[in-house]
Each structure stands twice: as structure tokens, then as C-alpha cells.
Amino acid sequence: MLTAPSPLNRSTMRKSLFLGMLLMAVTALQAQRVTRSYNHMPLPRVLTDLDNSSRQYTINFIYNELEDFTVTADIRSRTIPEAVREALGFYPMRMAVGDSLIFVECTQKTPAKVIGHVVDQHNRPVPFANVALLNPSDSSFVNGGVTNDGGDFVIPCTRQRILLRVSFVGFGTYYKLVSVGHLGTIRMKPDPYTLKGVTVKGNRRVVKNAVDRLQYLVNNDPYTKGMNGIEVMARVPMLNVSDENVAIVGKGSTHIMLDGHILEVSSEAVKAKLRSLKAEDIERVEVITIPPAKYKAEANAGYINIVMKRDQSKGWSGDVTMEVQRQYKWTTRPAVNLNYASRKFEMTASGNMSLGYVYNRQTSVYDFNDGHQRTSDRVSSIYWPMYGASVIMKYHASPRLDIGLMANLDADRMRIDQTDMTIEQDTTRTTTHQPATFNSNISTTLYADYQLDSLGKTMSLNYNFFSGHDPVVNENTSVTNGISESLRSQSHNLYQIHALKLDFALPFKSVTLETGVSYSYMTNKTGITIHNLIGSDWQKNTNESNDFNYYEQNLAAYVSARKELTKRLQAQVGLRYEYTLTKGRQLTLGQTDRNHYGRFFPSVHVSWQPKDGHNIGLAMNCGIERPNFDDLNPWRLYTTVNSYTTGNPYLTAAYTRNSEVNYNNGKGLYLVLYNDHGHDEQAFNITFNADGGQVSQPVNGVSHDKTGLYATYNRSFFGWMSLQAEGEVYYHDARSDSRSSQAPMHGWGRRVSGKLSFLLNRAKTLNASVTFGREFSSYFDMRRTSPSSILYGSVSYSCLGDRLKLHLSGGDPFRWRVNHTTSRYTGFTAYNSFDGHARYISFRATWSFGGKRVKRVYHDNRDTESQRAK
């Protein structure tokens, strides 16, 4: 017999039901969610990472069963079981979930596997392609799978040989008889008949932001096909390319890296290396405008990191390039690159030459406050053959240890003939001949990278040796009012740098740490011998000859922490300490000068995504600018028999502070609001002697403040045309104290530029571009540059399956690229005009051979001081 519940029982039941529902709701709300991004990461490392981040579950698996499977996935706000399922994807895996235990195992335990990577004609991964393993005798089905988000597949197989079939909508089906194992990259070709008139349009993001850098995804920009590295740089926001010099907008110095390896070579050798790179081999370009604590605390400096594509294909590959350019005279630039990869050993070697002339004209006018004027018209003809070679070798000693060697050699034999006509009270004609001397620099690095665990914790040890030898011989003859004087100067310069670095990358559950220490020891042994022609004999001038030795030691330590605060907010903070000891010895005078200084350098980076595709970044750091070696040398570098530039052994370091706010809307618009401030920076004092000689010497005492807004916008039209527009406006204010003779310089700088690019055929193998830019005014240090314009264009064509690439370019047809600068000093104003004869036409052909996707190998060399020796 049923009875109705009493009012008390009904109340108790309602309370119990309410408490139960509340408990369930609280439990659901407290379910832990994770956000992760994995790129080609081995599945055991992914599962270990999720296990370490879980407070509720323990994930069990057998490491050796899963180590061949890789994961490429963006996991957003998932529970631990959901994250594990998403990581497993379509792999042959079984997953069991209990109250606190997740068990993962491979359902096909065959040790042999077919492993590959599927890409399209632009080297972009093809996700969810169907992969079938067929019996070669009758095409019967043996096994199959699907590629993941990164285009990777791993399929267990018991046979030694198999017929591979890969298919995906819009591509022709791929067939190949293969041996079981690593297949490398499989490139799918478009099938124009598959979609039968259906057109699918979509835009892939070309620019995105990491917490401390901007990333330009070369793969996603079809207009880069056939370009070399310098031409790719011209399409990257925040980069300015002028006369093949690549610089970050608003930065005093720019360092270029390949996969983190700084190119420790001369500026001309950097250009040669960038020319040798092909856009098809570059994955992305990273622009680091505010370097974090990991990098040297350098004043107002930025870094460009070129990340090369990494592929597991084995064997040989390479390319040969020949470029001819007509500027003042013909220049030829042959280059060759060779790559080899095996299971244990990898190598990349390259060689290049540049054989040609440089011609320029410099006109200087000095207006003095007393009304008189001094002019100088200097014409230089330079024969400048350059040679370069580099090799990088890596040996995989064990699954956790890589050891390697990197070496670079650059040399030139520059010969200069120069004529200078100076007019003041008298007329002086000076001719300078600089015979060709062999100049060279060598950089060698030994390194070892050790993986501390399976979660990505690594230790890197680097030793770098740099040696530069730069002898110069000058022979000057000046004629004034019929009286002739001759002077000969011989100088030697030997730079040596030893640098040792130990770095750790330590990703933990809640934060990623980077820390390290470094030590560098530098020597700069230089000297100059002056001879005057007395009658028919050369006699040594002991008053002006000098030998100078400089020694410097730098010790540094840093720590940096990066954390994902929320799903859309990341932060990175760092602190670096650098301590410097210097000693300068003037051997001729028997004088020794010592100095030492140390300081902390903080850095902060914040990245916030207010909504999908949009990013707002905030960054700040502090830096130090140490004097260049040449600026410390007290000896004289003569340009005429009585005009010279001399160094200053009493120069001290300058300090800067840099900050910026940037915005990226994910649709082509990128904005940067920046400020940089410098204190006790260097300037050049210019004085005039009674004999009419002009003397320049660096001194401290300059401070500057610069605030500006930079904007760039990229947009594609009609599927075959792209517009890239950029502009910058800033206010520059530079002042000096009593140590400098330069007067204050301030004003507004403004510039705009636009580039139109065209895809001229359906296969996107023929493209063209035209660029126009106008610099209305610009300011740098204590100088103002007058308005000027640029105009250049190019046409590129790829054929024979992208094996042959042809490129025709030209620039400055109307001779607009002439720089006019103004500097003000105590007692006079200097106007300078420099014409580098920038008009040119160039043709380049590159032939690729061997395996198309054999990997190129690069390595992170961190940083050294060798840039100061250039």
C-alpha cells in the first residue's frame, strides 16, 4: 500500500535533490580545462604534458608504442579526456577513461610503420587526406589512415613493400610503390577537373603575433614564389629594404638570424646569404622589435629570424644561381648551395662570389657663421670582389643529443681609386689609391644540444670563435697652389672574439622558463704607420704612428618567464644582467686606460587577443650601446694628406629605453605606436685645422627621444592582385651636452610607400610587382635627410616543375635615390649629398637539383659581439 510522503519527508527530499543538483553543477564547473598548441610534437610528449597538467587524471601509456606518432593540433578549453581524444585524432588508438585513470594504447602493435607528410603545391600541409596502403600484386586494401592537422600520417604495416595511395578532393590521386618506413614529403598536385567549375575562395593569414615577435608566414603568401630572401623581406611588415640593406623600421641596428643563428659576417656577406635563400624554403620570417632578456641587451636593436622549413626527407639536394646586374658597371654573382641529410648526419654548405664595381659621388658643403664656405667633391671608384663560404654540420648522437659545427669564411680584395676636390681659400686636389689587400673574417661555432626530458626541457652549450683581419694601405697625394704633398698610411686590424654560452629552456606546467649565462673575451690589436714623402724618400712620421691594443670581457646572465594567464592573454617578463671590463693600451705612448660597469636590463612583453584574429601587444626593454672597436682606436685614418678620422679611447657606453604598442586585426592591418629614448650616445665632432685639414672624432654626450606611429595594410583583390601599403610618422628630438659640437636637431619625419603584386597565370608561376615610395623627411641621430623617392619593379617565372626560377628586376630609372643630409655644428652647418648610382637592372636564374625537400640545417648560435668589429 502506497502512502503519500509527509510534508517533512517532501521537504527533505527537495533539499537532498537540490543539494545533489548543486553538487553536480559545482563539479561540472570545476572540471579542469586546458588550452594547448602542438606542432609536430611526438604523441608521448603530448600525453606526458597533459598528464603533468592534470589534477584529476593519470594518463598511462607505453612510450615505445607511440613515439612515431606526431600531433599537430590547437586544443582550446578542453577537459583532459577531450584533449586526449583530440590529440589522438584518427590514429589507431584505444582510449579508456576511468574515475582518475586514462589508458591509451595502440591497437595495431606492428613495429614497422609507413610515416609521411602530405603537402600541396605551395608546401602547405593537407589535413584529413585519405591514405591507403595497397597490396602491390592486386591492389587489395592492407591498411589505411587519415592525415592530421599538420599533414602527417603514421600507419602500421606488416609488409616490406606497399603501394601507397593518397587522395583528397581537389587534388589528383597520388600512387607510389614504397618501402615501409619514413617516406618524407608527398606533394599533391591540383586536379583542375575535380571541382568542375566550383570555385572555392579563402584567405590564409599571412601575419600573426607571438608574445614577443611578429610572424610573417611565407607559405601563405603566393606572391613570394620565385623570390630570394631579400625580396621576401620587402613584403614583411616593419622591414625596410633599400639597396639590398634590410633594416627594422625605427631601429638603429638590425641583426639577421637563420633559425636563431645570427649571421656573424659582414653586411655584404649577409646580403649574399639572403640572396641565396629561396622563398620556397622559408617557413616564416620573425621580426623581434623589442628583444626579450634572452638576447644581448643592445641599444635600440632588433632581430630578424628567418625560420627555414624542416622536412624529414633524406638524401642530396642543392641549387645553383647566377645573377648579372648592371649598375655603374656589370656585376656577376654566382652562388651554389648543397644540402645532405641522413638518419644520423645533416649538412648544409654554400659558396658565393660577387665580382664587380661600386661607384659613388659625395659632395659636402660647409657654411660657416662668418660667411665663408668650404666645399668638397669626392668621386670613388671601387673594384670589390667578394668571396664567401659556409658549412653547418649536425650529428644526431642519440635521441636526446645533437652535436655540431658551424663555420663561415668571408674575404674580399677591395681596391679604391678616389679623387677629392676641396675649395676654401685655396683649391686642393687630392687623389687616393688604396691597393687591393686581402681582408678576411672567420667564424666557427661548436655546439651541443641536450634534451633533458620528454617535455621539451633542453640545455644548449655553444662556443664561438670569431677572427677578423683587415689590413689597409692608403696612398694620398694632394696638390694645393702647385705644391704637392704625399702621404702613405699602412694599418693592421686583428679582431678575435671567444664566446661561451650555456642556455636552458624549461617548460613547466604553469610557466615556461628560459635562463642562461655567457662569457666573452675580445681582443682588438691595431696599429698604423705613417710615412711622408720627403724628396724622393718615404720617411716615417713617428708622431702620428701608433699601436693600440684593446681588451674587453663581458659576463651576462638572464632569466625569462612566459605564462598563459588566460585563453587570450599571455605575458613574458625577463631580467638580464651584464658586467663589462675593458682595458686599452696605447703602446707607442705607454698609456693604459681601464674601465668597468654593470647594469640590470628588464624586459616585458604582453599579448592579448580581444577576439579571434585580433591581437594587441605591449613591449618594453632597456639596452646598452658599447663603442665599436674602430671608434676606440686613437690612430688616424687619412682621407687626404691633412684630413682624417680618429678614434677616442675614452668613449663610454650609452643606454636606451624602448617601448611599443602594436595591433594586428588579422585581416591585413598592422599598427605600431613606439618610443625610443637614448642617453649619452655618440656623435662625431668635426673641426678644421689651420692647414685646412678636417678632423672627425667620436664623442659621447648626445641624447634623443623619438615617438612615432607605423602602419601597414595588405589586401588581395580578384585573386590575382595584392596591395601592400605602409606609412610612418614620428617626432625626433636630439640634443647634446658640452662634449659634442653638434647643435640640437628636431622635427617630424614622414614617409609612405605602396607595392602592387600580380599573379599573371593560373598556375601562379608568373608574377610581377612594382613599388613606389616617398620619404618626405627623416631624422636619425643628429642628422636630417631631405625628401627622396624610390621606384623599382620585378618579374619572376618558375618552370620545369619549379626546378628553374627566372627573375628580372630593375630600379631607380629616374635617378631619384640621392641622399641629401643636413647637420648643424657650433660655428657652421654641414650639407652632404651622396649619390650611390642606385639605378640598376638585374637578371637571376636558379636551378634546383636533387631531392626537393631535403632539409637545410641551421642552429641557434645566440649572439656574439662580432657585429662591433665590422
JOVEN-V689294 format. One record per backbone hydrogen bond with DSSP energy under -0.5 kcal/mol. CO is the residue of the C=O (numbers start at 0). NH is the residue of the N-H. Records with the same first field share a line. If there is no record, write none. Layout:
CO = NH + NH
//
This chain:
5 = 9
6 = 10
7 = 11
8 = 12
9 = 13
10 = 14
11 = 15
12 = 16
13 = 17
14 = 18
15 = 19
16 = 20
17 = 21
18 = 22
19 = 23
20 = 24
21 = 25
22 = 26
23 = 27
24 = 28
25 = 29
27 = 30
31 = 79
33 = 77
35 = 74
37 = 72
40 = 70
41 = 44 + 45
42 = 46
43 = 47
44 = 48
45 = 49
46 = 50
47 = 51
48 = 52
49 = 53
50 = 53
57 = 59 + 101
59 = 103
60 = 62
61 = 64 + 65
62 = 65 + 66
65 = 68
68 = 42
70 = 40
71 = 148
72 = 37 + 74
73 = 75
74 = 35 + 76
77 = 33
78 = 82
79 = 83
80 = 84
81 = 85
82 = 86
83 = 87
84 = 88
87 = 90
90 = 92
91 = 106 + 107
93 = 104
95 = 102
99 = 57
100 = 97
101 = 59
102 = 95
104 = 93
106 = 108
111 = 156
112 = 114
113 = 154
114 = 182 + 183
115 = 152
116 = 185
117 = 125
118 = 187
119 = 122
123 = 119
124 = 126
125 = 128
128 = 146
129 = 166
130 = 144
131 = 133 + 164
132 = 141 + 142
133 = 162
134 = 138
139 = 134
142 = 132
144 = 130
146 = 127
147 = 150
150 = 117
151 = 147
152 = 115
154 = 113
159 = 179
161 = 163 + 177
162 = 133
163 = 175
164 = 131
165 = 173
166 = 129
167 = 170
169 = 190
173 = 165
175 = 163 + 177
177 = 161
180 = 114 + 182
183 = 116
184 = 186
185 = 118 + 187
188 = 171
189 = 191
190 = 193 + 194
194 = 197
196 = 198
197 = 199
198 = 200
205 = 216
207 = 214
209 = 212
212 = 209
213 = 286
214 = 207 + 216
215 = 217 + 284
216 = 219
217 = 220
219 = 221
220 = 223
221 = 224
223 = 226
226 = 278
227 = 231
228 = 232
229 = 233
231 = 234
232 = 235
235 = 238
237 = 248
239 = 241 + 246
241 = 244
243 = 245
244 = 241 + 246
246 = 239
247 = 250
252 = 301
254 = 303
255 = 262
256 = 258 + 305
257 = 260
259 = 261 + 860 + 861
260 = 257
261 = 263
262 = 264
265 = 269
266 = 270
267 = 271
268 = 272
269 = 273
270 = 274
271 = 275
272 = 276
273 = 228 + 276
276 = 228
277 = 280
278 = 281
280 = 282 + 308
282 = 217 + 218
283 = 306
284 = 215
285 = 287 + 304
286 = 213 + 288
287 = 302
288 = 290
291 = 294
295 = 297
296 = 623
297 = 300
299 = 251 + 252
300 = 290
301 = 254
302 = 287 + 304
303 = 256 + 305
304 = 285 + 306
305 = 258 + 307
306 = 282 + 283
308 = 310 + 855
312 = 854
314 = 340
315 = 850
316 = 338
317 = 848
318 = 336
319 = 846
320 = 334
321 = 844
322 = 332
323 = 842
324 = 326 + 330
325 = 840
328 = 326
330 = 324
331 = 354
332 = 322
333 = 352
334 = 320
335 = 350
336 = 318
337 = 348
338 = 316
339 = 346
340 = 314
343 = 395
344 = 341
345 = 393
346 = 339
347 = 391
348 = 337
349 = 389
350 = 335
351 = 387
353 = 355 + 385
354 = 331
355 = 383
357 = 381
359 = 379
360 = 834
361 = 377
362 = 832
363 = 375
364 = 366 + 830
365 = 367 + 373
366 = 828
367 = 370
371 = 367
373 = 365
374 = 422
375 = 363 + 377
376 = 420
377 = 361
378 = 418
379 = 359
380 = 416
381 = 357 + 383
382 = 414
384 = 412
385 = 353
386 = 410
387 = 351
388 = 408
389 = 349
390 = 406
391 = 347
392 = 404
393 = 345
394 = 396 + 402
397 = 400
399 = 450
400 = 396 + 397
401 = 448
402 = 394
403 = 446
404 = 392
405 = 444
406 = 390
407 = 442
408 = 388
409 = 440
410 = 386
411 = 438
413 = 436
414 = 382
415 = 433
416 = 380
417 = 431
418 = 378
419 = 421 + 429
420 = 376
421 = 427
422 = 374
425 = 423 + 427
426 = 480
427 = 421 + 429
428 = 478
429 = 419
430 = 476
431 = 417
432 = 434 + 474
433 = 415
436 = 438
438 = 411
439 = 468
440 = 409
441 = 466
442 = 407
443 = 464
444 = 405
445 = 462
446 = 403
447 = 460
448 = 401
449 = 451 + 458
452 = 455
456 = 451 + 452
457 = 504
458 = 449
459 = 502
460 = 447
461 = 500
462 = 445
463 = 498
464 = 443
465 = 496
466 = 441
467 = 494
468 = 439
471 = 490
473 = 488
474 = 432
475 = 486
476 = 430
477 = 484
478 = 428
479 = 482
481 = 483
482 = 479
484 = 477
485 = 532
486 = 475
487 = 530
488 = 473
489 = 528
490 = 471
491 = 526
492 = 469
493 = 524
494 = 467
495 = 522
496 = 465
497 = 520
498 = 463
499 = 518
500 = 461
501 = 516
502 = 459
503 = 514
504 = 457
505 = 507 + 512
510 = 507 + 512
511 = 561
512 = 505
513 = 559
514 = 503
515 = 557
516 = 501
517 = 555
518 = 499
519 = 553
520 = 497
521 = 551
522 = 495
523 = 525 + 549
524 = 493
525 = 547
526 = 491
527 = 545
528 = 489
529 = 540
530 = 487
531 = 533 + 538
532 = 534
533 = 535 + 536
536 = 533 + 538
538 = 531
539 = 541
540 = 543 + 544
545 = 527
546 = 586 + 587
547 = 525
548 = 584
549 = 523
550 = 582
551 = 521
552 = 580
553 = 519
554 = 578
555 = 517
556 = 576
557 = 515
558 = 574
559 = 513
560 = 572
561 = 511
562 = 564 + 570
565 = 568
567 = 608
568 = 564 + 565
569 = 606
570 = 562
571 = 604
572 = 560
573 = 602
574 = 558
575 = 600
576 = 556
577 = 598
578 = 554
579 = 596
580 = 552
581 = 594
582 = 550
583 = 592
584 = 548 + 586
585 = 589 + 590
590 = 585
592 = 583
594 = 581
596 = 579
598 = 577
600 = 575
601 = 621
602 = 573
603 = 619
604 = 571
605 = 617
606 = 569
607 = 609 + 615
610 = 613
614 = 663
615 = 607
616 = 661
617 = 605
618 = 659
619 = 603
620 = 657
622 = 655
623 = 298 + 625
624 = 653
627 = 631
628 = 631 + 632
629 = 632
630 = 647
632 = 646
634 = 646
635 = 637
636 = 644
642 = 638 + 639
643 = 695
644 = 636
645 = 697
647 = 650
653 = 624
654 = 678
655 = 622
656 = 676
657 = 620
658 = 674
659 = 618
660 = 672
661 = 616
662 = 670
663 = 614
667 = 713
668 = 664
669 = 711
670 = 662
671 = 673 + 709
672 = 660
673 = 707
674 = 658
675 = 705
676 = 656
677 = 703
678 = 654
680 = 700 + 701
682 = 684 + 698
684 = 696
686 = 694
688 = 691
692 = 688
693 = 643
694 = 686
695 = 645
696 = 684
698 = 682
700 = 736
701 = 680
702 = 734
703 = 677
704 = 732
705 = 675
706 = 730
707 = 673
708 = 728
709 = 671
710 = 726
711 = 669
712 = 724
714 = 722
716 = 719 + 720
719 = 758
720 = 716
721 = 756
722 = 714
723 = 754
724 = 712
725 = 752
726 = 710
727 = 750
728 = 708
729 = 748
730 = 706
731 = 746
732 = 704
733 = 744
734 = 702
736 = 739
740 = 825
744 = 733
746 = 731
748 = 729
749 = 775 + 776
750 = 727
751 = 773
752 = 725
753 = 771
754 = 723
755 = 769
756 = 721
757 = 759 + 767
760 = 763
764 = 797
765 = 759 + 760
766 = 795
767 = 757
768 = 793
769 = 755
770 = 791
771 = 753
772 = 789
773 = 751 + 775
774 = 787
776 = 749
777 = 784
779 = 782
782 = 779
783 = 821
784 = 777
787 = 774
789 = 772
790 = 811
791 = 770
792 = 809
793 = 768
794 = 807
795 = 766
796 = 805
798 = 802 + 803
799 = 802
802 = 847
803 = 798
804 = 845
805 = 796
806 = 843
807 = 794
808 = 841
809 = 792
810 = 839
811 = 814
815 = 817
816 = 835
818 = 833
819 = 785
820 = 831
821 = 783
822 = 829
823 = 742
824 = 826 + 827
826 = 368
827 = 824
828 = 366
829 = 822
830 = 364
831 = 820
832 = 362
833 = 818 + 835
834 = 360
839 = 810
840 = 325
841 = 808
842 = 323
843 = 806
844 = 321
845 = 804
846 = 319
848 = 317
850 = 853
852 = 312
858 = 860
860 = 862
864 = 867
865 = 868
866 = 869
867 = 628
//
